[in-house]
Amino acid sequence: MMKNSRKSKVENRESRVERQNGLFRSSAFCARLTVVSMAACCVASAAPPADAPEAVAAFKRQHRAVGVHVDNGLVTSIHGKAFSSGATAEASVEAFLQQHVGLFGVKREELLELRTDVLMGGKLKAHHFEQRWRGIPVDATRVTLVVRGGPDHPLVMVTAKTTAVPDDLAQATLTAVQARDIAKKAVPAMVSFEQAMLVVYPRSTPPVLTWFFWAESAAGPGFERWGFYVDAVNGKILEQRDGIMHADIAGSVVGMATPGFFPDQENNPTEELGIFGTHVFVSGGGETYVQPDGSFVLPNEGNQDVTVRMDLNGQWCAVDNTIPVIPTLTAEMDVSPPGPADFVLNETPTEFVTAQLNAMIHTTIIHDFVKGIIPEFNGIDLAIPTRVNLADDCNAFYTLGNPSINFFTSQAGQQPHCPNTANSTVIYHEYGHFIIDRALGGAAAGDYHEGVADAIAALLVDDPCVGPDFFGEDTGCLRHADEPDFIAPVGHPDTHCSGLAIAGAYWDLRTELIDRLGIDEGMALALRLMYNQILAGPGLLCTGNNNCGGITVTVLTLDDDDDDIFNGTPNFVAIQRAFSRHGMPGPELSVLEFSHPNGIPRTSSPLGSGSVPLQILDGDVGTLDESAVTLHYSDDGEDFAEMPLTPADVTPDGADFDVPLPAADCFATLYWFVSARTAAGDLITDPPDGAAAPYTALVVTALESVLEDSFEDDLGWVTQAVPYDDPFDPGEQDLTTGGWERAVPDAVVSNSSGDGTCSPTVELEFSQPGGGYPEADGAFTFVTGGAGGASPGALDVDWGPVQLVSPVLESPGGLAQFSYARWFFNDDGDDSLTVEISNDGGQSWTMVETVTGQTDWHKVEFAVADFLGQTDQMVFRFSTADEPNNSITEACIDEFALAAMFCATADADHDNDIDLSDFGGLQRCFTGADAGSLDAGCEAFDFDLDDDVDLTDYGQFVTALNGDRGK
């Protein structure tokens, strides 16, 4: 009954988590790209023409050094070494299309060029084509060809999304008016319809001809915007496309306008700011726009008095205050030239006016910021409708098709209550959707939209916090671009969360490039690569939690300088590291290759270990700088000292080194790793994680193993259940389940948890691991019942105690150390795992540790001498129980080891070597066996720590003898 009650509590907690998740989803900014199918909209596209696979095979034979990706028989991307050229960029593109258009399952005349974008400041050009069938657009298709400048105008990358359309497609029998009537009947809330156009709908089998148009509901709460695809023959609605892209960013503004990146709230007091982008004009005369500092120069003819007016219909932002009783802000004044004409707005700050000013400032800021990076991109050069103070809370959104960015009031007095969302990073995020939409025509998936929009906001302010104080004062960031745990495909149902893998990759790219190139050059390059990547088109291929590796290939292509990314790019290492951390690696090319001919030593001498042979070879994309190789070492794993390494031999493809492990105190652990730089300046470490996971060596003179047991074989451990004696409850107390057994344990999930935020996955809590200690040799372990059972409490420990006892072991002297890996789970904290040691064969026991609960494996080690004396009758015991039987209790033991460590310097004269001078000291200190005490200074020769210097120590001295190495 207790366990059933416990289960009920777990279920209740999970229900609360689900409710919290639901609340978060309703109050976080999201980009709605929902597809609602009323027919076969999710069926695969028509099969490619029969000649498409042959065209693909022929192209691969002709261009063997080029990367080609194929989906459903049609090429979706080509990259790597240049594969076309011409006298002009247009000629290079046309030559490729004339010869290879069959790769995409279309004819040349079916591709209509839409526009050309200049990339990377003129280094490359992207030529965009749309597929047409008899002049009718094929929905969501695009072929983008990227050409590098230069004499031959090499074609270096193609991304394509096309579909095979049969020639006998049924002609339209419905009119546009009839199609709109069908949509209005299906969704009565739609009251405003835009012009309909015929498009080929490729997401049915076979593709069909449809009428497509946008429709909107009345403005106000619950506003809707939908794109309808209506079959032009039978009138079925094949798809409703949501035209609102939400973004759950909270913000609030106080004062004339809010400074910095926080919302309008009490912890962000108002400042008088220049309202950047405001429209200033004279009716029938000149006009201008306000500069970032608030100043303007208004062209004006004559010296007569004029009326100067201002409004928020800026060059790049048209503010619309949606509260019906409060018109959008305007002002005017009579001025005698040359003025000044000084407007002071919002002198007594109100939320509704502050939101308007913030919208104007920050929309203008991001437009001009983007144009400074990609000045040739004119897709955003319009005054985007910017609606503020919508009557809702905790939200903001972007609309597809007819672009607009939209921000909500604080809805003060309601609960939950968020600040006004018209503030900096919220605006930057929503404008990011606008940039992507104008570049890709709205065809990119939600996770790409959200991830890149977050990256746009984070890199603009150079802060990974997106949506600071979203839920009010001191509530922190809504999302954080610097999230190492988000690895594509994330698998999160919310596209804002799955998009964090992309945002994280761009934030890491920014960091890597700054480390490599410095703050100014590194940040500038990160921004150029990110914005030009949008224009190059990989977002069309990054769909729904897919591994968006095409982004990485695009960024490498943009960074490349010799038309071949397979031989690396100037910043290959930085780009590869950043995107690989988030599950989006580029081509698998090595930078440097490390090898250890004699392996990695387990131990190191207190006087230093001579050397560890290391070979470093040039990689696929890196050449070793043999003068920039460094040993890093530490005796605490934190403060690493450095020692430059000189090559023992330089070869045509690398160099050989002898790595000296430095002297350290007896019984310490020496931590070490090696770093090397390439000729291009990239830093590579061995092992790969460097200081975070270095090599280790135990500082001893000798290490003698007594037992190393990973439990793959039966080496004599004894398992037993002890009768439980409870005079008040006799009869049912003995162990019923969960006895120790040597087995491969099944994974048992005890609980799942989540906090309703963008956790990379729902966290699972395991009461029993699946397999043994991860670093062990094999999967066997001693576990309290290896089978999983029908529920976490089915086969766990019930009653007990249950004990696991080692065979009798002989300690060989020296400093004996034992270690083991343990797993212990107890869901309510009233049971424990006890570890005991005996030196009399198990007649008496001394406690080593009591473990009350943990959630994963832990490796621990202890010195025998810390608990009792060493004998030839050493025994170890592990015990647990569920007393009373009211808990979920599981234990595992793995990787048990007992070893004797010997450590003496033998350097009696302290000259950092062991030579004949020290041998004289050994003769003076020699006592023979069982002396029981040593003269001062003779401890240096007591290798086995038994308080004498005898033949055993003499043998260790001979092993340590290394001659006179010089003072």
C-alpha positions, 0 to 999 in steps of 0.5 A: 500500500505504501508503494501504491501511495508513492506511485500516486504521488509520482503521478500527481507530480507528473500531472503538475509538470504537464499543467506547467508545460501547458501554461508555458506554451500558452505564454511563451513567444512562438512561431505558429507554422501549423499545418492543418490538413483536410485532405492528403497534405502529408502524403509524399510528393510524386515520384521523380521522372525516370531520367532523374536518377540517371542524371544524378548518377551521371553527375556524380561520375563527372564530379567525384570530388563534389558532395551531392545530397539526394531526397526522393530521387531528386538532388537537394544540395551540391557543395564542395569543389566548384562544378561550373564556371563561365565568363560571368556569374550568369553564364556559370549558372546558365551553363550548369542549368543547361547541362544538369537541370535534370538533377532537379526533375524539371526542365530548364524553362520551368525555372524562373529567376526571381532575384540575385543576392550579393553575399559576403560583401561581394565575394559571392552571389546567390541566384534564386529560381522558382519552379513553374508549371506552364507558368504557374508557380509550384508552391514552396520551391526554390533552386539557389545557385551560389557563385564565387567572384573571380575570372571563372565565376566558379559555381560552388553550391546549390540548394534545391527544393523541387517536385516532379509535376506530371504534364497532365495536371487537371485544369482548374474548374473553380473560380477564385471567388468560388474558392474564397467562398469555400474557405469562408464557409469552412472558417466563418471568422475570416472577413478579409480576403486577399487576391487569390492565385493559382499554384501547383500544390506539391504535397499531395500525390499526384500534385494538384492545381489549387487556389491560394490566398490569405485571409484574416479575421477582424482585428483585436483579441483572437486575431487570425490569419490563414493561407488557404490551398483550395483544390481548383477542381474539386474544391477541397481545402488541402491545407490551412497555413497559419500566417501568424508567427508568435514569439513568446517574449515579454517586455515592459517599458517605462519612461519616455523610452526604455534604455538597454534590453529590459522591459518597461518596468520598475527596475528599468527606469526611464531615460530620455532617448532619441526616437530613432527613425521617427518621420519628420516633415512639413506638409507639402515640403521636405521630410527626413528621419531622426538619427540615433541620437535624436537629431535631424536636419529637415530640408526646407525652402524659404524662411517663412514660418512653417508647421513641422510635424512628426509621426511614427510612419518611419522609413523602416517602421510604421507604428500602429497603436491598436487601442481604438481610443488612443490614436498613434502618436503624432505632434506638430509645432510652428517653427521659424527657420532655422528653428530649433524644432524640439519635440518632447514626447511622453513627458509623463510616461505611459505604457501605451506611448512608451511601447510606440516609441520603443517600437520605432527605435528598435525596429529602426536599429535592427534594420540599419544593423542588418543593412550594415552587414548585408547592404545589398539585400533589399528585401527588408527595405520597407516600412514594416507595419508594427502594431503595439498594445494589442489587447493580450498578455505575454506574447508577440508575433510575426505574420507571414505573407503580409508581413507585420510584427505585433506586440502586446500590452502588459494587461496590468491587473490580470494574472498572469501578468507580463510586461509590455512586449514592445521592447528590444530583444523581443522586437529584434526576434520578431524582426528576425522572422521578417528577415528570414521570410523576405529571404526565403519566402516563408518556406523555412520550418519553425525550428529554423525560424525560431533558432535563427531569430534568437541568434539574430537577437542575441548577436545584435546585443552581444548577449545570449539572454533572449527576452530578459525579465519576460515574466516580470522583474527578476524572472531571468531570460525566457531563452538562452542562446548559450545552451550547450545541451541543445543538440540537433535534432532536439526532439522538443515539441516546441519549435522555440526549444528545438531551434535553440540548437541553431541559436546555440551553434551561432553563439558558439561560432561567435565565441570561437571566432572572437577567440581566434580573430579578436573581438572586432574581427571575430564578431564581424565575421560571425555576423556576416556568416549568419546573415549571408547564410540566410540568403544562401538558402539552407533554411529550406532544407532544415525542417522539423527537428532534422539535423540541419547540417546544411547550415554548416556546409553553407557557412563553410562555403561562405567562409571558403577561399579556394572553391573547395571546402573539402580541403578546409576553409580559413576558419574551418576549425571554429565553424566545425567546433561550434556547429558540431557541439550542437549536432550539426557537423560539417565534413569529417576532416581532421585538424591534427592527429595525436598518437601514443606509441607506448600508450598512456601511463597509469603511474608517474614517479615522484621524481618525474617519469622520463618521457611519454612518446607522442606523435602529432601528424598533420590532419586533413585541414591542419598543418602542425606548428611544431614550435607551438606544442605545450604540456599542461600539468597539475596536481589538483586538476584545476591550476595547470602549469605549462611547459613548452615541448621541443620536437625530438624529430620533425617529419614531413607530415608532423613531429615526434615528442617526448612528453616529460611527466614532472615530479610530484608528491607521493600518492598525488594524482598528476593531471596532464594534457598536451595542446598544439597549434596549427600553422593557421593558429587553431588550438587542438588538445590531446585528449580532445577536452583538454583541462576538462577531461585530462589524462591522469597518472598516480604518483607512486614508485610501484603499484601492485594490484591485489584484485581488479574485478569488473564482475565479468567473471565470478571471482568468489564474491558471496551474496547473502540475505540476513533475516530481519528480526522485528519482535513487533512484526514477525513472519513477513520481514525477510528479504522478498525481492532484490537480492544481490546477483551478478548480472547486466541490469535492466534500465528502470525509469522511476520518474520523469521531470520537466519544468515547463521551460525549454529543457533539451529533453524531458529528464528521466530519473532511473532507479536502476541503470541499464548496464554496468559502470560506463567506464568498466570493461563489460556490462556485468555488475553486482545489482540488487536484482537485475530484472526491470519488472513491470514497475520501479517497485516490482523487483527492487529490494524489499525488506532485507538486509541483503549483503555482498561480501568480497573474497578474503584478500591479502594486503601486500604492504605499502599504502593499500587503496581500494576503489569501486563504482556505486549506484544507489537509488532510494526515493524517500531517503529512509534507506541507505547503502553501507560499505564496511571493511574488515581485517580479520576475515569478517569477524568484525567490521568498520564502517567506510561510508553510508550512502543515502541516495544518488541519481547516477554512477560514482567512482570512489576510492579510499586508503585502507589505513584511514580505517584500520590496519592492513593484514592478509585477512581483508574483506569488504562488505556492501549492504542495503535493505528496505526497512520498512518495505515502503521505498524504491531501493536499488543498488549496484557495485562495479569496478572493485579494485584493491592495490598496494601503492609504494612510494619513496623518493630514494633521493637522499641528497635532494639533487633530483636524481637517484645515483651512487651518492643515494646508494651510500644513503641506502647502505647507511639506512639499511636495517633488515626486516622488521626493524620497526623504526627508522633513523631521520632521513631514511624514510626516503628508502622505505618503499613499502612503508613498513618502517624498515629498509630491507631487501624489498626496499633494495629491489625498489631502489634498483628499479628507481636508479637512474644515474646522475642526470646533472644538477 
